[in-house]
Amino acid sequence: MSRIIAVLSTVLSTAFLLAPAAALAWPDSGADAVVELNRAAPATFGDPKLALGLPAASPITAGSLDVVSLGTGGSVTLAFTNNVIVDEPGPDFIVFENAFFCWVPASAGEDYGVFAEPLIVEASADGVTWQRHAYDAAALAQVGGIGCTPRATVEKLQGLAGVTPTYEGGNIVPDDLLSWDATGIGGVSGWGGDAFDLADFGLASARFIRLIDSGRDIGYPGTEQGADVDAVVALHSRPSPPTGADTDGDGLADNEEISWGTDPTNPDTDGDGMNDGEEAASCHCPLLFGDTADGIDVALMTADTDHDGRNDCYPSAPGGGDGGGSGGGGGGCSLATGAVSRPSAFAGLLLPLLAGLALKGIARRSN
């Protein structure tokens, strides 16, 4: 009996990790739950929940501290429970590590260095079968030590995360290190980070992203050793099936739509060609015509231009914003304090499944 209790205790702990850190009212663009954290000693820095939600703002020449450190060879697995990342043309999600410039280039041809802590990226639709993004192992072998990685090596690290500097650029849009963006500091687009296309993993959709420290000996040993994960944000996603009635079939339950001000009988409330569910799941605004371009306008998602204490886009949202840019806990562009909580059918089904597997394992060992 004591063995059964111990196993069930482990199962309950795992299920708790898979549940969102806070109740979320909309589908959202950031990861919702930490499934597993394998942190390698001596790294101890950062609450795992800091890897949820939108990335934190930071200077482009300094790493954010709103992160979870993995240690050399450590890993973290994140789940999207309110939404699912889907493959559409172009990058589908961005991984934000706290990489930063050691010296910032002023023009496209100028040399630069990045304090890079490469991460190997894996994706899965079911959390069982994983696909790893290809990368140049020879280029990765050149990364290490206390100093910064030079441009010549950085530009060969495509396919790894923890390479492109992260900072607050206003919008979260895909960046290409090989393409200079004149509007971004150091040629970096938007918030920076490393963008990935699900097609490169051979997947049409994904609910899980696993980030693995590459094992390179970088920087100084200590509590912040290894790669430091800030966030994973979906650019293309759709809401999970709603648990209640969905009259217009846009993926949002009627009670959610009534609470947040969208029309439960019209799948495209603002008439801009993108249905309400897809807009909400991609951090666009279902109440603003024309807000359908790739990327996330963080200023829009947190705006309270009339200073009434409520978000301009989501009228029912208290507090005038979603905490986007502060990283972790709240989950993407939705509010943990929203009027309607959306139970995750995914998390709800997981507990009995895990419990059944645990008891099956006990029975097998006892035979």
Phi, psi and omega per residue, in radians:
M1 nan -0.709 -3.132
S2 -1.078 -0.604 3.122
R3 -1.178 -0.715 3.118
I4 -1.080 -0.779 3.141
I5 -1.081 -0.733 -3.124
A6 -1.107 -0.760 -3.127
V7 -1.158 -0.769 3.127
L8 -1.111 -0.599 3.076
S9 -1.069 -0.725 3.100
T10 -1.122 -0.731 3.124
V11 -1.073 -0.783 3.124
L12 -1.077 -0.699 3.123
S13 -1.112 -0.731 3.125
T14 -1.122 -0.757 -3.140
A15 -1.109 -0.613 3.102
F16 -1.113 -0.712 3.108
L17 -1.095 -0.623 -3.091
L18 -1.331 -0.342 3.072
A19 -1.305 2.611 3.115
P20 -1.019 2.653 -3.127
A21 -1.173 -0.440 3.121
A22 -2.645 2.745 3.130
A23 -1.136 2.307 -3.092
L24 -2.032 2.382 -3.051
A25 -1.618 -0.577 3.064
W26 -1.899 2.798 2.759
P27 -1.051 2.707 -3.053
D28 -2.512 2.967 -2.990
S29 -1.634 -0.337 3.132
G30 -1.569 2.813 3.070
A31 -1.055 2.559 -3.029
D32 -1.803 -0.393 -3.020
A33 -2.654 2.607 3.010
V34 -1.670 2.004 -3.119
V35 -1.422 -0.776 -3.069
E36 -2.663 2.415 3.047
L37 -2.232 2.043 3.055
N38 -1.955 1.584 -3.052
R39 -1.647 2.234 -3.116
A40 -1.567 2.274 3.109
A41 -1.082 2.551 0.170
P42 -1.616 0.221 -3.097
A43 -1.119 2.248 3.093
T44 -2.428 0.021 -2.943
F45 -1.392 2.328 2.945
G46 1.674 2.256 3.002
D47 -1.176 2.305 -3.136
P48 -0.940 -0.526 -3.127
K49 -1.135 -0.268 3.102
L50 -1.177 -0.236 3.101
A51 -1.462 -0.026 -3.134
L52 -1.675 2.879 3.073
G53 1.347 -2.726 3.138
L54 -1.511 2.794 3.127
P55 -1.198 2.788 3.131
A56 -1.532 2.607 3.076
A57 -1.286 2.508 3.080
S58 -2.802 2.763 3.028
P59 -1.098 2.673 -3.116
I60 -1.333 -0.114 3.109
T61 -1.955 0.287 3.104
A62 -2.623 2.487 -3.125
G63 -1.390 2.509 3.057
S64 -1.177 2.591 3.050
L65 -1.761 0.066 3.124
D66 -1.576 1.072 -2.958
V67 -2.478 2.953 2.974
V68 -2.044 2.147 -3.125
S69 -1.481 2.412 -3.043
L70 -1.711 -0.405 -3.001
G71 1.390 2.839 -3.092
T72 -1.143 2.001 -3.129
G73 1.510 0.001 3.124
G74 -1.275 3.026 -3.111
S75 -2.652 2.780 3.025
V76 -2.457 2.430 3.093
T77 -2.005 2.179 -3.097
L78 -1.959 2.533 -3.131
A79 -2.058 2.522 2.980
F80 -1.838 1.892 -3.087
T81 -1.777 -0.579 3.137
N82 -1.444 -0.313 -3.116
N83 -2.615 2.961 3.110
V84 -2.229 2.334 3.078
I85 -1.256 2.357 -3.132
V86 -2.165 2.662 -3.134
D87 -1.473 2.065 3.034
E88 -2.318 2.977 -3.126
P89 -0.955 2.311 3.139
G90 1.540 -3.080 -3.141
P91 -1.076 2.516 -3.083
D92 -1.926 -0.342 3.067
F93 -2.701 2.803 3.139
I94 -2.188 2.354 3.050
V95 -1.779 2.232 -3.139
F96 -1.945 2.012 2.970
E97 -1.952 2.952 -3.069
N98 -1.628 0.739 3.021
A99 -1.071 2.598 3.134
F100 -2.611 2.781 3.108
F101 -1.279 2.375 2.945
C102 -1.441 -0.661 2.947
W103 -2.487 2.360 -2.966
V104 -1.612 2.217 3.099
P105 -1.258 2.498 3.131
A106 -1.712 -0.210 3.141
S107 -2.617 2.955 -3.046
A108 -1.095 -0.540 -3.079
G109 -1.626 -0.014 -3.047
E110 -1.425 2.573 3.133
D111 -1.294 2.776 3.084
Y112 -2.733 2.961 3.047
G113 -2.356 2.583 -3.128
V114 -2.212 2.321 2.951
F115 -1.380 1.616 -3.048
A116 -1.803 2.412 3.051
E117 -2.199 1.444 -2.958
P118 -1.026 2.492 3.097
L119 -2.115 2.326 2.991
I120 -1.424 2.372 -3.022
V121 -1.999 2.230 3.060
E122 -2.166 2.642 3.131
A123 -2.352 2.653 -3.116
S124 -2.605 2.520 3.063
A125 -1.468 -0.506 -3.013
D126 -2.171 -0.043 -3.117
G127 1.400 0.067 -3.130
V128 -1.992 -0.913 3.136
T129 -1.714 2.168 -3.029
W130 -2.019 2.533 3.051
Q131 -2.092 2.303 -3.104
R132 -1.801 2.386 3.090
H133 -1.286 2.402 3.132
A134 -1.205 2.632 3.080
Y135 -2.694 2.939 -3.108
D136 -1.572 1.790 -3.088
A137 -1.126 -0.579 3.137
A138 -1.168 -0.672 3.099
A139 -1.190 -0.712 3.129
L140 -1.076 -0.625 -3.123
A141 -1.131 -0.278 3.131
Q142 -1.507 -0.124 -3.105
V143 -1.604 2.309 3.093
G144 2.825 2.998 3.142
G145 1.497 -3.034 -3.060
I146 -1.451 -0.519 -3.069
G147 -1.308 -3.103 -3.128
C148 -1.570 2.741 3.115
T149 -1.479 2.211 -3.101
P150 -1.270 2.787 -3.096
R151 -0.906 -0.765 -3.081
A152 -0.982 -0.627 3.112
T153 -1.457 -0.732 -3.123
V154 -0.934 -0.737 -3.053
E155 -1.305 -0.063 3.036
K156 -1.756 0.007 -3.062
L157 -1.664 0.327 3.078
Q158 -1.007 2.437 -3.098
G159 1.736 -0.155 3.038
L160 -1.961 2.684 3.004
A161 -1.714 3.078 -3.116
G162 1.303 0.425 -3.063
V163 -2.011 -0.812 -3.104
T164 -1.456 2.276 3.119
P165 -0.968 2.529 3.100
T166 -1.969 2.358 3.086
Y167 -2.770 -3.103 3.135
E168 -1.630 1.808 -3.134
G169 -1.835 0.019 3.115
G170 1.764 -0.890 3.108
N171 -2.108 2.620 3.062
I172 -1.743 1.820 -3.110
V173 -2.354 2.754 3.136
P174 -1.105 2.454 3.078
D175 -2.029 2.575 3.049
D176 -2.148 1.949 -3.099
L177 -1.050 -0.401 -3.103
L178 -1.534 -0.064 -3.130
S179 -2.140 2.103 -3.089
W180 -1.306 2.260 3.069
D181 -1.879 1.930 -3.071
A182 -1.160 -0.305 -3.125
T183 -1.545 -0.171 -3.077
G184 -1.903 2.637 3.097
I185 -1.109 2.265 -3.134
G186 1.133 0.309 -3.136
G187 1.379 0.164 -3.105
V188 -1.593 2.275 -3.115
S189 -1.394 2.491 2.991
G190 0.933 -2.226 -3.091
W191 -1.579 -0.039 -3.078
G192 1.459 -2.543 -3.112
G193 1.392 2.970 -3.066
D194 -1.894 2.128 -3.039
A195 -1.622 2.558 -3.108
F196 -2.374 2.524 3.102
D197 -1.852 2.201 -3.132
L198 -1.025 -0.495 3.126
A199 -1.037 -0.535 3.132
D200 -1.243 -0.295 3.054
F201 -1.642 -0.137 -3.061
G202 1.328 0.471 -3.091
L203 -2.074 2.524 3.037
A204 -1.574 -0.399 3.123
S205 -2.720 2.835 3.124
A206 -2.663 2.449 3.035
R207 -1.957 -0.235 -3.053
F208 -2.260 2.409 3.028
I209 -2.212 2.217 3.098
R210 -1.943 2.270 3.140
L211 -2.030 2.166 -3.038
I212 -2.103 2.127 3.053
D213 -1.009 2.363 -3.004
S214 -1.204 -0.187 3.114
G215 1.508 0.041 3.107
R216 -1.313 2.465 -3.110
D217 -1.451 1.699 -3.031
I218 -2.116 2.386 3.044
G219 1.266 -2.774 -3.082
Y220 -1.732 2.428 3.073
P221 -1.091 2.585 3.119
G222 2.753 -2.932 -3.046
T223 -1.140 -0.368 -3.137
E224 -1.809 0.338 -3.072
Q225 -1.138 2.591 3.108
G226 1.447 -3.121 -3.138
A227 -1.109 2.607 -3.098
D228 -2.104 1.875 -3.029
V229 -1.483 2.244 -3.141
D230 -1.751 -0.889 -3.072
A231 -2.973 2.802 2.906
V232 -2.218 2.166 -3.048
V233 -2.124 2.248 3.100
A234 -1.428 2.295 3.033
L235 -1.614 -0.616 3.101
H236 -2.112 1.984 3.132
S237 -2.691 2.864 3.106
R238 -2.278 2.651 -3.131
P239 -1.201 2.634 2.993
S240 -1.138 2.712 3.122
P241 -0.959 2.295 -3.118
P242 -1.212 2.672 3.139
T243 -1.502 -0.236 3.126
G244 -2.017 -3.007 -3.140
A245 -1.063 2.454 3.114
D246 -2.320 1.438 -3.002
T247 -1.004 -0.753 -3.057
D248 -1.629 -0.005 3.043
G249 1.177 0.463 -3.123
D250 -1.621 0.077 3.118
G251 1.624 -0.055 3.116
L252 -1.952 2.329 3.112
A253 -1.134 2.595 -3.102
D254 -0.992 -0.725 -3.099
N255 -1.164 -0.554 3.055
E256 -1.118 -0.816 -3.078
E257 -1.117 -0.725 3.122
I258 -1.079 -0.742 -3.119
S259 -1.132 -0.701 -3.012
W260 -1.650 -0.026 3.003
G261 1.682 0.014 3.053
T262 -1.539 2.921 -3.029
D263 -1.625 2.000 -3.111
P264 -1.211 -0.143 3.111
T265 -1.841 0.018 -3.113
N266 -2.255 2.001 -3.080
P267 -1.182 -0.280 3.138
D268 -2.298 1.393 -3.016
T269 -0.970 -0.743 -3.076
D270 -1.577 -0.025 3.021
G271 1.163 0.501 -3.091
D272 -1.785 0.179 3.050
G273 1.618 -0.043 3.105
M274 -2.098 2.151 -3.013
N275 -1.209 2.795 -3.008
D276 -1.005 -0.724 -3.105
G277 -1.117 -0.768 3.134
E278 -1.166 -0.649 3.101
E279 -1.113 -0.824 -3.122
A280 -1.113 -0.664 -3.102
A281 -1.306 -0.242 3.140
S282 -1.995 0.300 3.126
C283 1.032 0.613 2.926
H284 -1.725 3.132 -3.078
C285 -1.963 1.973 -3.138
P286 -1.173 -0.095 -3.123
L287 -1.879 0.073 -3.072
L288 -2.126 1.971 -3.125
F289 -1.083 2.302 3.056
G290 1.568 -0.026 -3.120
D291 -1.508 1.216 -3.056
T292 -2.232 0.022 -3.115
A293 -1.191 2.650 3.075
D294 -0.990 2.470 3.112
G295 1.927 2.967 -3.099
I296 -2.167 2.098 3.094
D297 -1.533 1.696 -3.062
V298 -1.113 -0.606 3.125
A299 -1.075 -0.705 3.118
L300 -1.145 -0.757 -3.064
M301 -1.183 -0.320 -3.120
T302 -2.035 0.177 -3.010
A303 -1.318 2.489 2.997
D304 -2.462 1.244 -2.989
T305 -1.200 -0.430 3.121
D306 -1.681 0.067 3.054
H307 0.965 0.695 3.112
D308 -1.691 0.133 3.128
G309 1.423 0.150 -3.130
R310 -2.288 2.594 -3.115
N311 -1.155 2.386 -3.112
D312 -1.070 -0.673 -3.066
C313 -1.388 -0.750 -3.103
Y314 -1.947 1.598 -2.995
P315 -1.009 -0.501 -3.111
S316 -1.399 -0.111 -3.047
A317 -1.384 2.104 3.076
P318 -1.315 2.780 2.987
G319 1.555 -0.071 3.055
G320 1.254 0.346 3.107
G321 2.942 -3.087 -3.075
D322 -2.033 0.087 -3.107
G323 1.361 0.184 3.125
G324 -0.992 2.409 -3.140
G325 1.644 -0.275 3.085
S326 -1.600 -0.230 3.034
G327 1.335 2.472 2.913
G328 1.187 2.686 2.937
G329 1.405 -0.907 -3.047
G330 -1.511 -0.408 3.058
G331 1.385 1.653 2.992
G332 0.990 -2.409 -3.028
C333 -1.694 0.116 3.106
S334 -1.653 2.866 -3.069
L335 -1.829 2.264 3.070
A336 -1.130 -0.390 -3.091
T337 -1.752 0.282 -3.111
G338 -1.092 2.840 -3.042
A339 -1.247 -0.482 -3.083
V340 -2.095 2.149 3.073
S341 -1.590 2.480 3.139
R342 -1.931 1.774 3.126
P343 -1.084 2.481 3.139
S344 -1.546 1.995 3.095
A345 -1.085 -0.588 3.127
F346 -1.049 -0.890 -3.118
A347 -1.179 -0.616 -3.120
G348 -1.134 -0.599 -3.139
L349 -1.407 -0.296 -3.000
L350 -1.291 -0.675 -3.060
L351 -1.030 -0.925 3.123
P352 -1.081 -0.568 3.110
L353 -1.113 -0.841 -3.137
L354 -1.128 -0.707 3.132
A355 -1.089 -0.734 3.125
G356 -1.093 -0.743 3.124
L357 -1.119 -0.685 -3.141
A358 -1.112 -0.807 -3.121
L359 -1.163 -0.622 3.091
K360 -1.091 -0.715 3.118
G361 -1.128 -0.651 3.122
I362 -1.121 -0.770 -3.133
A363 -1.095 -0.690 -3.126
R364 -1.132 -0.731 -3.120
R365 -1.217 -0.446 -3.080
S366 -1.428 -0.248 -3.127
N367 -1.453 nan nan
